[in-house]
């Protein structure tokens, strides 16, 4: 599985490229009144306002320090899977309710190939503070003893119910 890799506070993270719309230079966000600390504000992405989330804050750290190399990852996240009734042969009976977000991630290091089949069991972050953030996955290649591990961020699991409620309000009620 191909992913982009970035580092936050010495830990390596990866996001699958299949869920990414684009990686772009950081832009100034318009602050939102009473927004939680992990919401930097909203940004204009191709004529559409989308929330910009601070990945460092989402994992429990301080504000991400923005530099010339800071990037934002624009991606779609699934809020819910809706039953749309009977479908034609070969089509799904479900529809995804997806929303676009931007993630301030700092510098993107590389595109890497992960060995998702060899991953450890889902383990969240130490202490279970953000169990939906990801699992440790080895980078493909090298011997088992030498393989570096990264935390795989599964975009559709990134936002817990409390996050979806803050960002998208009533449209996320009852979503699990």
Residue, then its C-alpha position, 0 to 999 in steps of 0.5 A: x500500500x502506497x502512503x505519504x510519510x510525515x513526522x510529528x514529535x519524532x514519531x513517523x505517520x503515514x496516510x494511504x495515497x488512495x484517500x488523498x486528493x492532494x498535498x499542498x503548501x500550507x495556506x492561512x486558515x480563517x479562524x472559527x469562533x469557539x472551535x476546539x484547539x485541533x481545528x486551525x480554521x477553514x481554508x478555501x480549497x478550489x472555491x470550497x471552504x473546508x476545515x483545516x485540522x492540526x494533526x499535532x493537536x489531534x494526537x495530543x501535542x501542541x500547535x504545529x509550528x508552520x514553516x515554509x515546508x509545512x504541508x496540508x493533506x486534502x482528503x475525503x473522510x467517510x462520515x457514514x454509510x447509508x443504505x440506499x435501497x435496492x441497487x442494479x446488478x453490480x452496484x452497491x446498496x450503500x452510499x458513503x457520506x463523505x466530507x473533505x478536510x485538510x490536515x496540517x501535517x508539517x513536512x511530508x518526507x516521502x512516498x513509502x510502500x507499507x506492508x499492511x498485511x504484516x501489521x501489528x494488531x490495531x493498537x491506537x496511541x499509548x494509553x488509548x487516548x486516540x484509538x481511532x488514529x492508527x496501528x503500527x505498520x512496517x515499511x515494506x522491504x528489509x529483514x523483519x528485524x530491520x523494518x521500520x514501523x510507522x503509524x498508519x492513519x486510516x482516514x475513515x477512522x481518524x475522526x471520532x464521533x466527537x470530532x465529526x459532531x464538532x466539524x459537521x454538526x447535525x449531518x453526523x448525528x448517529x454516525x458511528 
